[in-house]
Amino acid sequence: MALTLAPNSTRQSNARQRYVSDAVKTHTPERLVTMLFDKLVSELDRAEIAMRGDDLYAANDALVRSQAIVLELRASLRLDVWDGAKGLASLYDFFVREIIQANVSRDPARIATTRILVEPIRDAFHQAAAEVLAGQAG
């Protein structure tokens, strides 16, 4: 009986998918949101660097990933639970428009501005997550 192994790239892809799936299942909602924001800032930074270096393929990839992250954050909002959710949803919509426009116009300054606007929101979510964790411990 011959044992057939999947190509190395397929095994790596499957392992990565399993890792991501397990991470999503085992982290708290607060941690998942902070992870998304951290990845968003990272992708925007990567996009800006790539755009400034005329690596349009890498910039597009990072901007498409950034857009997907913002759309996931937008989809996870529960508008019926928090009064500020509608305002945050509008801000997420603005980020999506800016990311798209930065990609279309190949504008690294627009990417940088979006990242600068995202960072304090990311920091606020980190602080809120830490407070939730502290409240659960105490």
C-alpha positions as CSV (number, residue, x, y, z in Angstrom):
1,M,0.0,0.0,0.0
2,A,1.5,3.3,-1.1
3,L,1.1,6.4,1.1
4,T,0.5,9.5,-0.9
5,L,1.3,12.8,0.8
6,A,-0.2,16.1,-0.3
7,P,2.3,18.6,-1.7
8,N,4.2,20.6,0.9
9,S,2.3,23.8,0.1
10,T,-1.0,22.1,0.5
11,R,0.0,20.7,3.9
12,Q,1.3,24.1,5.0
13,S,-2.0,25.7,3.8
14,N,-4.0,23.1,5.7
15,A,-1.9,23.6,8.8
16,R,-2.3,27.4,8.6
17,Q,-6.1,27.1,8.2
18,R,-6.3,24.7,11.2
19,Y,-4.2,27.1,13.3
20,V,-6.4,30.1,12.4
21,S,-9.6,28.1,13.0
22,D,-8.3,26.9,16.4
23,A,-7.2,30.5,17.3
24,V,-10.7,31.8,16.5
25,K,-12.4,29.1,18.5
26,T,-10.1,29.6,21.6
27,H,-9.8,33.3,21.9
28,T,-12.3,35.6,23.6
29,P,-14.2,38.0,21.4
30,E,-12.2,40.9,22.9
31,R,-9.0,39.3,21.9
32,L,-10.2,38.5,18.4
33,V,-11.1,42.2,17.9
34,T,-7.7,43.3,19.1
35,M,-6.0,40.8,16.8
36,L,-8.0,42.1,13.9
37,F,-7.0,45.7,14.6
38,D,-3.3,44.7,15.1
39,K,-3.4,42.9,11.7
40,L,-5.2,45.9,10.1
41,V,-2.4,48.3,11.2
42,S,0.2,45.9,10.1
43,E,-1.3,45.5,6.6
44,L,-1.8,49.2,6.2
45,D,1.9,49.7,7.2
46,R,2.9,47.0,4.7
47,A,0.7,48.6,2.0
48,E,2.3,52.0,2.5
49,I,5.8,50.7,2.4
50,A,5.1,48.6,-0.7
51,M,3.3,51.6,-2.5
52,R,6.3,53.9,-1.7
53,G,8.6,51.2,-3.2
54,D,6.4,50.9,-6.3
55,D,5.6,47.3,-5.5
56,L,2.0,47.7,-6.6
57,Y,1.3,43.9,-6.4
58,A,2.3,43.8,-2.7
59,A,0.5,47.1,-2.0
60,N,-2.7,45.8,-3.6
61,D,-2.5,42.5,-1.6
62,A,-2.1,44.4,1.7
63,L,-4.9,46.8,0.9
64,V,-7.3,44.0,-0.1
65,R,-6.5,42.3,3.2
66,S,-7.0,45.6,5.1
67,Q,-10.3,46.1,3.4
68,A,-11.4,42.5,4.3
69,I,-10.4,43.1,8.0
70,V,-12.4,46.3,8.2
71,L,-15.4,44.6,6.6
72,E,-15.1,41.8,9.2
73,L,-15.0,44.4,12.0
74,R,-18.0,46.1,10.5
75,A,-19.9,42.9,10.2
76,S,-19.2,42.0,13.8
77,L,-20.8,45.2,15.2
78,R,-24.0,44.7,17.1
79,L,-25.9,47.9,16.4
80,D,-28.6,46.9,18.9
81,V,-26.3,46.6,21.9
82,W,-24.2,49.8,22.0
83,D,-25.3,53.3,21.2
84,G,-21.9,54.1,19.7
85,A,-22.0,51.2,17.2
86,K,-23.7,53.3,14.4
87,G,-20.9,55.9,14.6
88,L,-18.2,53.2,14.6
89,A,-20.0,51.5,11.6
90,S,-19.8,54.8,9.7
91,L,-16.1,55.1,10.6
92,Y,-15.5,51.6,9.3
93,D,-17.4,52.5,6.1
94,F,-15.1,55.5,5.7
95,F,-12.0,53.3,6.2
96,V,-13.2,51.0,3.4
97,R,-13.7,53.9,1.1
98,E,-10.3,55.3,1.9
99,I,-8.6,52.0,1.4
100,I,-10.2,51.5,-2.0
101,Q,-9.4,55.1,-3.0
102,A,-5.8,54.7,-1.9
103,N,-5.5,51.5,-4.0
104,V,-7.1,53.1,-7.1
105,S,-5.1,56.3,-6.9
106,R,-1.9,54.6,-5.7
107,D,-1.6,57.1,-2.9
108,P,0.7,56.1,0.0
109,A,-0.2,59.3,1.9
110,R,-3.9,58.2,2.0
111,I,-2.8,54.8,3.4
112,A,-0.7,56.5,6.1
113,T,-3.6,58.8,7.0
114,T,-6.0,55.8,7.3
115,R,-3.5,54.0,9.5
116,I,-3.0,57.1,11.7
117,L,-6.8,57.2,12.2
118,V,-7.1,53.5,12.9
119,E,-4.3,53.4,15.5
120,P,-6.1,55.2,18.4
121,I,-9.2,53.0,17.8
122,R,-7.0,49.9,18.0
123,D,-5.4,51.3,21.2
124,A,-8.9,51.9,22.7
125,F,-10.0,48.4,22.0
126,H,-6.8,47.0,23.6
127,Q,-7.5,49.1,26.7
128,A,-11.2,48.0,26.8
129,A,-10.1,44.3,26.4
130,A,-7.6,44.7,29.3
131,E,-10.3,46.2,31.4
132,V,-12.7,43.4,30.6
133,L,-10.0,40.9,31.5
134,A,-9.2,42.7,34.8
135,G,-12.9,42.8,35.6
136,Q,-13.2,39.0,35.1
137,A,-10.2,38.3,37.3
138,G,-11.3,40.5,40.1
